[in-house]
């Protein structure tokens, strides 16, 4: 088989900037002919983005590019691909390492690179660099990125915690930069947050091999979709607990709404899908980190669709629904996962169960459920 002539591109993300730089430096040293591209968004408030290109010997070039639509990440997307194509066309680079800025999430950039696979590029993997000792402090940080000086645009309303969670859970590889401060609890938390990730030491030879392992954006996106996400399993190790809560009865919207603050603060990280009695056709996504909760519609439950519409649903979604199908409710369910040190497993389970419909409420059936207080309208219909 002829070798792939396209330029391999590995994306290295991570809000832990020192860890990220160590991983990139290691790749530059161990992969001959590798070049790193980094867009520094520090000056984005002044209207520019700084592009740095370097190899193992040092800085090769430095340029500035203007913001696009007042959005630093848009400027990054517009500038990144032409630079990668220039490297590919020169034919001198064996590996392009895209080092993302602190708060840039890898999924969007991975999909941009993958979309240009026919232009001399191939996405060879996505890696997030992590300092295990910083996982809990960053995950529990509810500050806005702007307060931390990490906003990618004036309109950026993300928090440190939820941004870090997405950086951590999207890639198949986590490159660990261990420090003396990291203990068993830190490693257990990292393992439970992303149990399917391949964890490699930043200083090992495995890092270079991981950079060329390959990556599929469609599979990665499906693994993040609330309907078929590869959520963690029940676990308890080194003081860190993961509770998987799965039920076949809908939530009472008013009782769940009243419990939101307690629920989103009960764990360092929680996510999954859920079902409100007054919205029986809507699959709702739950995503919480740093004490901040995002609840949004993720489309319809498959059970609410006519048979003909199933052909339009991605195969992974259909397979996930088939594995969890209930004769009465189809794929409608509560499937929430909470991970944290010191998690009160039984107390959390009792609180969640108390938010479900009672036997009497459940007996009224879907027609009766629709008349329950629409407590989530302010969250779900704001857009």
BELRAFEN-V200899 format. One line per field, one symbol per residue. ss: DSSP state (a for helix, b for strand, c for the rest). phi: phi as a letter, one per 30 degrees, with the letter a starting at -180 (. if undefined). burial: # if it has 9 or more other C-alpha atoms within 8 Angstrom, else .. Layout:
ss: ???
phi: ???
burial: ???
//
This chain:
ss: ccccccbbbbbbbcccaaaaaaaaaaaaaacccbbbbbbbcccaaacbbbbbbbbccbbbbbbbbbcbccbaaaaaaaaaaaaaaaaaaaccccbbbbbccccccaaaaaaaaaccaaacbbbbbbbbbbcaaaaaaaaccccbccccccccccccccbaaaaaaaaaaaccbbbbcccccccaaaaaaaaaaccccbbbbccccaaaaaacccccaaaaaaaaccccccccccbbbccbbbbbbbbcccbcaaaaaaaaaaaaccccbbbbbbcbcccccbbbbbbbbccbbbbbbbbbcaaaccaaaaaaccaaaaaaaaaccbcccbcccbbbbbbbbcccaaaaaaaaaacbccaaaaacaaaaacccccccaaaaccc
phi: .dddddddbcccckddddddddddeddddcceicbccbcdceceecjbbcccbbbddkdcabbbbddchhbddddeddcddeddddddddiccdbccccddecdddeddddddddcddcibbddlbbcdbcedcddeddddcddeddcibddaecdcdcdddddedddcdddbccccdbdddbddddddddddbddddcbdeccdddddddcdjacdddddddcdedbddddceaaahicbccccbbccdddedddedceddddcdbdbbakbabcddbdccdcccbbaiiccccadcjdddddcdeddddddeeddddddddbdceccicdacbcbbbadiddedddddddddddddedddddieddddcdeddceddccdd
burial: ......##########..##########..#.#########.##..##########..#..#..#.##..#########.#..##.##....##############..######.##..#################.#########.#.#####.#.###########.#########...#..######.###..#..###....##.###....#..#####.####..##.#....######...#########.#...################...############.####.####.#....#......##.##...#...#############.#....##.##..###...##.#.#..##.#.#.#...#...
//
